[in-house]
Amino acid sequence: MVKLFKNKVDFTGVAVLLMAFFVAVGFKAAESMQAPKWYQVTLDDPAFPNDLSNQKINASTPSGWTPTSPCTSSTATYACGIQLTIGAGEDIPETVEEAEEMHDDNDVELTIGSRAFRPNL
């Protein structure tokens, strides 16, 4: 009976330690990614609006910026905004093409959210 009680105490201690570990790891994982943020996108050459390397991401976009009219369409031609979630310590990509490459790289913490477009320039 004493041996059974001792094993139960050991199991409870291990369970508490495991729970504490998973809670700590969960909070650390959440800290490694920043909140999603909108970035303005401009075209270097308006003659090539669909060229992703031509779509420049403005790294100095003001905090809290969101696309406003006419930059609110989800289907038009000219990119004018992109929403990115960037991992802590990761650089902001310079172009939409670079953002897609970083997103495809398993070693980089970057996700691409919504995109906003405008009908014409």
Residue frames as a rotation matrix with the C-alpha (Angstrom) as fourth column:
MET 1
0.568 0.823 0.000 0.00
0.823 -0.568 0.000 0.00
0.000 0.000 -1.000 0.00
VAL 2
0.443 -0.497 -0.747 2.83
0.118 -0.793 0.598 2.42
-0.889 -0.353 -0.292 0.81
LYS 3
-0.625 -0.704 0.336 4.54
0.389 0.093 0.917 1.56
-0.677 0.704 0.215 -2.48
LEU 4
-0.108 0.686 0.719 1.33
0.985 -0.024 0.171 2.33
0.135 0.727 -0.673 -4.43
PHE 5
0.802 0.398 -0.445 0.99
0.505 -0.850 0.149 5.70
-0.319 -0.345 -0.883 -2.68
LYS 6
-0.003 -0.900 -0.437 4.64
0.115 -0.434 0.893 6.54
-0.993 -0.048 0.105 -3.43
ASN 7
-0.667 -0.205 0.716 4.14
0.689 0.194 0.698 5.81
-0.282 0.959 0.012 -7.15
LYS 8
0.363 0.878 0.313 1.02
0.924 -0.383 0.004 7.98
0.123 0.288 -0.950 -7.19
VAL 9
0.657 -0.207 -0.725 2.96
0.208 -0.874 0.438 10.92
-0.724 -0.439 -0.532 -5.71
ASP 10
-0.463 -0.885 0.038 5.73
0.224 -0.076 0.972 10.48
-0.857 0.459 0.234 -8.27
PHE 11
-0.380 0.411 0.828 3.18
0.925 0.155 0.348 10.39
0.015 0.898 -0.439 -11.11
THR 12
0.712 0.680 -0.177 1.51
0.692 -0.722 0.008 13.57
-0.123 -0.128 -0.984 -9.84
GLY 13
0.296 -0.696 -0.654 4.85
0.080 -0.665 0.743 15.36
-0.952 -0.272 -0.140 -9.59
VAL 14
-0.696 -0.536 0.478 5.79
0.468 0.165 0.868 14.35
-0.544 0.828 0.136 -13.12
ALA 15
0.029 0.805 0.593 2.38
0.992 -0.094 0.079 15.46
0.119 0.586 -0.801 -14.39
VAL 16
0.776 0.222 -0.590 2.78
0.398 -0.898 0.185 18.88
-0.489 -0.379 -0.786 -12.74
LEU 17
-0.154 -0.926 -0.345 6.26
0.043 -0.355 0.934 19.32
-0.987 0.129 0.095 -14.20
LEU 18
-0.631 -0.023 0.776 5.09
0.740 0.285 0.610 18.37
-0.235 0.958 -0.162 -17.69
MET 19
0.459 0.868 0.192 2.16
0.888 -0.455 -0.065 20.76
0.031 0.200 -0.979 -17.48
ALA 20
0.583 -0.314 -0.749 4.45
0.135 -0.872 0.470 23.60
-0.801 -0.376 -0.466 -16.37
PHE 21
-0.524 -0.830 0.190 6.84
0.275 0.046 0.960 22.83
-0.806 0.555 0.204 -19.23
PHE 22
-0.386 0.433 0.815 4.10
0.922 0.143 0.360 22.91
0.039 0.890 -0.455 -21.89
VAL 23
0.734 0.624 -0.269 2.66
0.646 -0.763 -0.008 26.16
-0.210 -0.168 -0.963 -20.53
ALA 24
0.240 -0.734 -0.635 6.10
0.005 -0.654 0.757 27.80
-0.971 -0.185 -0.153 -20.59
VAL 25
-0.706 -0.496 0.506 6.83
0.456 0.230 0.860 26.58
-0.543 0.837 0.064 -24.13
GLY 26
0.069 0.839 0.540 3.41
0.997 -0.069 -0.021 27.75
0.019 0.540 -0.841 -25.31
PHE 27
0.800 0.205 -0.564 3.97
0.316 -0.943 0.106 31.29
-0.510 -0.264 -0.819 -24.06
LYS 28
-0.167 -0.943 -0.286 7.47
-0.017 -0.288 0.958 31.41
-0.986 0.165 0.032 -25.55
ALA 29
-0.554 0.015 0.832 6.18
0.783 0.351 0.515 30.31
-0.284 0.936 -0.206 -28.97
ALA 30
0.529 0.829 0.182 3.57
0.848 -0.507 -0.155 33.07
-0.036 0.236 -0.971 -28.92
GLU 31
0.579 -0.378 -0.722 6.23
0.067 -0.861 0.505 35.68
-0.813 -0.341 -0.473 -28.16
SER 32
-0.386 -0.866 0.316 8.36
0.403 0.150 0.903 34.71
-0.830 0.476 0.291 -31.16
MET 33
-0.425 0.312 0.850 5.82
0.868 -0.126 0.481 36.04
0.257 0.942 -0.217 -33.70
GLN 34
-0.947 0.157 -0.278 4.70
-0.069 -0.951 -0.301 39.64
-0.312 -0.266 0.912 -33.93
ALA 35
-0.004 0.999 0.040 1.07
0.205 0.040 -0.978 40.54
-0.979 0.005 -0.205 -34.50
PRO 36
-0.019 0.054 0.998 -0.05
0.992 0.126 0.012 40.74
-0.125 0.991 -0.056 -38.15
LYS 37
-0.091 -0.076 -0.993 0.64
0.161 -0.985 0.060 44.16
-0.983 -0.155 0.102 -39.65
TRP 38
0.794 0.381 0.473 -0.36
0.545 -0.101 -0.833 45.87
-0.269 0.919 -0.287 -42.87
TYR 39
-0.307 -0.885 -0.350 2.40
0.360 -0.448 0.818 47.26
-0.881 0.126 0.456 -45.09
GLN 40
0.580 0.438 -0.687 1.96
-0.409 -0.573 -0.710 49.65
-0.705 0.693 -0.153 -48.00
VAL 41
-0.037 -0.542 0.840 3.01
0.680 0.602 0.419 48.31
-0.733 0.586 0.346 -51.40
THR 42
0.424 0.097 -0.901 4.17
-0.465 -0.830 -0.308 50.56
-0.777 0.550 -0.307 -54.23
LEU 43
0.786 -0.138 0.603 5.16
0.546 0.613 -0.571 49.82
-0.291 0.778 0.557 -57.81
ASP 44
-0.207 -0.912 -0.355 8.63
0.301 -0.404 0.864 50.70
-0.931 0.072 0.358 -59.10
ASP 45
-0.955 -0.068 -0.289 7.30
-0.254 -0.314 0.915 50.62
-0.153 0.947 0.282 -62.66
PRO 46
-0.209 0.972 0.109 3.52
-0.520 -0.016 -0.854 50.92
-0.828 -0.235 0.508 -63.17
ALA 47
-0.008 0.167 -0.986 3.90
-0.985 0.170 0.037 49.30
0.174 0.971 0.163 -66.60
PHE 48
-0.398 -0.199 -0.895 4.50
-0.167 0.976 -0.143 45.94
0.902 0.092 -0.422 -64.85
PRO 49
-0.030 0.456 0.890 1.96
-0.931 -0.336 0.141 45.76
0.363 -0.824 0.435 -62.00
ASN 50
0.883 0.465 -0.059 1.86
-0.425 0.847 0.319 41.96
0.198 -0.257 0.946 -61.85
ASP 51
0.165 -0.910 -0.381 5.63
0.103 0.400 -0.911 41.51
0.981 0.111 0.160 -61.49
LEU 52
0.849 0.257 -0.462 6.08
0.438 0.148 0.887 40.61
0.296 -0.955 0.013 -57.81
SER 53
-0.069 -0.945 -0.320 9.68
0.991 -0.100 0.084 41.87
-0.112 -0.312 0.944 -57.81
ASN 54
-0.563 -0.025 0.826 8.29
0.382 -0.895 0.232 45.26
0.733 0.446 0.513 -58.91
GLN 55
0.536 0.825 0.178 5.94
0.109 -0.277 0.955 45.43
0.837 -0.493 -0.238 -55.88
LYS 56
-0.537 -0.836 0.117 7.96
0.093 -0.196 -0.976 47.15
0.839 -0.513 0.183 -53.14
ILE 57
0.421 0.603 -0.677 6.98
0.755 0.180 0.630 46.75
0.502 -0.777 -0.379 -49.47
ASN 58
0.135 -0.302 0.944 7.26
-0.258 -0.930 -0.261 49.99
0.957 -0.208 -0.204 -47.48
ALA 59
-0.214 -0.327 -0.921 9.06
0.701 0.605 -0.378 48.96
0.681 -0.726 0.100 -44.27
SER 60
-0.972 -0.183 -0.149 8.35
0.236 -0.698 -0.676 52.37
0.020 -0.692 0.721 -42.72
THR 61
-0.247 0.958 0.146 4.58
0.219 -0.092 0.971 52.00
0.944 0.272 -0.187 -43.00
PRO 62
-0.489 0.075 0.869 3.05
-0.735 -0.572 -0.364 53.78
0.469 -0.817 0.335 -39.98
SER 63
-0.986 0.137 -0.092 1.91
0.165 0.801 -0.575 51.48
-0.005 -0.583 -0.813 -37.18
GLY 64
-0.392 0.917 -0.076 -1.81
0.225 0.015 -0.974 50.79
-0.892 -0.399 -0.213 -37.37
TRP 65
-0.542 0.177 -0.821 -2.07
-0.768 -0.502 0.399 51.61
-0.342 0.847 0.408 -41.11
THR 66
-0.268 0.490 0.830 -4.82
0.377 0.846 -0.377 49.73
-0.886 0.212 -0.411 -42.91
PRO 67
-0.869 -0.064 0.491 -5.81
0.494 -0.168 0.853 49.93
0.028 0.984 0.177 -46.57
THR 68
-0.186 0.827 -0.531 -8.42
0.143 -0.512 -0.847 52.58
-0.972 -0.233 -0.023 -47.35
SER 69
0.637 0.537 0.553 -10.30
0.619 0.071 -0.782 53.42
-0.460 0.841 -0.287 -50.51
PRO 70
0.512 0.557 -0.654 -9.34
-0.851 0.433 -0.297 53.00
0.118 0.709 0.696 -53.30
CYS 71
-0.495 -0.780 -0.383 -6.92
-0.657 0.625 -0.422 50.43
0.569 0.042 -0.822 -51.87
THR 72
-0.325 0.451 0.831 -9.61
-0.797 0.343 -0.497 48.04
-0.509 -0.824 0.248 -50.68
SER 73
0.560 0.556 -0.614 -10.31
-0.812 0.517 -0.271 45.65
0.166 0.650 0.741 -53.54
SER 74
0.161 -0.497 0.853 -9.30
-0.435 0.740 0.513 42.01
-0.886 -0.454 -0.096 -53.27
THR 75
0.372 0.075 0.925 -9.37
0.595 0.746 -0.300 41.35
-0.712 0.662 0.233 -57.02
ALA 76
0.959 0.035 -0.282 -8.08
-0.166 -0.736 -0.656 44.44
-0.230 0.676 -0.700 -58.87
THR 77
0.776 -0.630 0.026 -4.76
0.294 0.325 -0.899 44.76
0.558 0.705 0.438 -60.67
TYR 78
0.044 -0.859 0.510 -2.43
-0.174 -0.510 -0.843 47.01
0.984 -0.052 -0.171 -58.67
ALA 79
0.182 -0.074 -0.980 -1.13
0.865 0.486 0.124 45.81
0.467 -0.871 0.152 -55.31
CYS 80
0.103 -0.147 0.984 -1.21
-0.187 -0.974 -0.126 48.53
0.977 -0.171 -0.128 -52.67
GLY 81
0.083 -0.099 0.992 -1.08
-0.990 -0.122 0.070 46.66
0.114 -0.988 -0.108 -49.34
ILE 82
0.066 -0.091 -0.994 -0.04
-0.091 0.991 -0.096 43.33
0.994 0.097 0.058 -47.86
GLN 83
0.653 0.196 0.731 -0.52
-0.734 -0.071 0.675 41.91
0.184 -0.978 0.098 -44.37
LEU 84
0.045 -0.748 -0.662 2.49
-0.150 0.650 -0.745 40.12
0.988 0.133 -0.082 -42.91
THR 85
0.957 0.018 0.290 3.20
-0.289 0.154 0.945 38.33
-0.028 -0.988 0.153 -39.64
ILE 86
0.353 -0.922 -0.159 6.94
-0.301 0.050 -0.952 38.45
0.886 0.384 -0.260 -39.13
GLY 87
0.652 -0.180 -0.737 8.87
0.648 0.637 0.418 36.43
0.394 -0.750 0.531 -36.55
ALA 88
0.916 -0.369 -0.160 10.96
-0.151 -0.684 0.714 38.21
-0.373 -0.630 -0.682 -33.96
GLY 89
0.039 -0.998 0.040 14.40
-0.092 0.036 0.995 38.94
-0.995 -0.043 -0.091 -35.38
GLU 90
-0.044 -0.005 0.999 13.30
0.915 0.402 0.042 38.51
-0.402 0.916 -0.013 -39.01
ASP 91
-0.845 -0.279 -0.457 13.81
0.070 -0.904 0.422 41.35
-0.530 0.325 0.783 -41.50
ILE 92
0.299 0.925 -0.234 10.92
-0.114 -0.209 -0.971 42.94
-0.947 0.317 0.043 -43.37
PRO 93
-0.087 -0.330 0.940 11.06
0.851 0.467 0.243 41.76
-0.519 0.820 0.240 -46.98
GLU 94
-0.706 -0.273 -0.653 11.74
-0.024 -0.913 0.408 44.45
-0.708 0.304 0.638 -49.62
THR 95
-0.648 0.493 -0.581 9.33
-0.726 -0.169 0.667 43.08
0.230 0.854 0.467 -52.24
VAL 96
0.393 0.854 0.341 6.25
-0.875 0.461 -0.146 40.91
-0.282 -0.242 0.929 -52.41
GLU 97
0.570 -0.277 -0.773 8.36
-0.373 0.751 -0.545 38.37
0.732 0.599 0.325 -54.32
GLU 98
-0.549 -0.835 0.025 10.85
-0.341 0.197 -0.919 38.22
0.763 -0.514 -0.393 -51.43
ALA 99
-0.322 0.527 0.786 7.97
-0.927 -0.009 -0.374 37.87
-0.190 -0.850 0.492 -48.94
GLU 100
0.738 0.624 -0.256 6.67
-0.670 0.723 -0.171 34.84
0.078 0.297 0.952 -50.84
GLU 101
0.182 -0.763 -0.620 10.15
-0.194 0.590 -0.784 33.30
0.964 0.263 -0.041 -50.95
MET 102
-0.717 -0.430 0.549 10.58
-0.578 -0.074 -0.813 33.85
0.390 -0.900 -0.196 -47.20
HIS 103
0.129 0.872 0.472 7.14
-0.967 0.216 -0.134 32.36
-0.219 -0.439 0.871 -46.59
ASP 104
0.787 0.161 -0.595 8.15
-0.422 0.845 -0.329 29.23
0.450 0.510 0.733 -48.53
ASP 105
-0.253 -0.951 -0.178 11.42
-0.307 0.254 -0.917 28.91
0.918 -0.177 -0.356 -46.55
ASN 106
0.528 0.506 -0.682 10.87
0.377 0.580 0.722 26.61
0.761 -0.639 0.116 -43.55
ASP 107
-0.239 -0.728 -0.643 13.67
0.940 -0.006 -0.342 28.35
0.246 -0.685 0.685 -41.61
VAL 108
-0.930 -0.048 0.363 11.98
0.030 -0.998 -0.055 31.78
0.365 -0.040 0.930 -41.72
GLU 109
-0.445 0.809 -0.385 9.05
0.790 0.152 -0.593 32.79
-0.421 -0.568 -0.707 -39.52
LEU 110
-0.816 0.265 -0.513 6.86
-0.405 -0.896 0.183 34.80
-0.411 0.357 0.839 -41.89
THR 111
-0.395 0.751 0.529 3.25
0.786 0.574 -0.230 34.36
-0.476 0.325 -0.817 -42.94
ILE 112
-0.986 0.155 0.066 1.36
-0.077 -0.762 0.643 36.28
0.150 0.629 0.763 -45.58
GLY 113
-0.466 0.881 -0.083 -2.18
0.376 0.112 -0.920 37.32
-0.801 -0.460 -0.383 -44.76
SER 114
0.556 0.805 0.209 -4.57
0.603 -0.217 -0.768 39.43
-0.573 0.553 -0.605 -46.79
ARG 115
-0.713 -0.667 0.217 -3.62
0.639 -0.492 0.591 41.58
-0.288 0.560 0.777 -49.76
ALA 116
0.317 0.791 -0.524 -5.27
0.352 -0.611 -0.709 44.78
-0.881 0.040 -0.472 -50.94
PHE 117
-0.541 -0.421 0.728 -5.41
0.816 -0.052 0.576 46.09
-0.205 0.905 0.372 -54.49
ARG 118
-0.189 0.488 -0.852 -6.56
-0.135 -0.872 -0.470 49.23
-0.973 0.026 0.231 -56.26
PRO 119
0.602 0.564 0.565 -8.36
0.418 0.381 -0.825 49.26
-0.681 0.733 -0.007 -59.61
ASN 120
0.607 -0.423 0.673 -6.04
0.636 -0.249 -0.730 51.75
0.476 0.871 0.118 -61.35
LEU 121
-0.227 -0.777 -0.587 -3.19
0.945 -0.321 0.060 54.18
-0.235 -0.541 0.807 -60.74
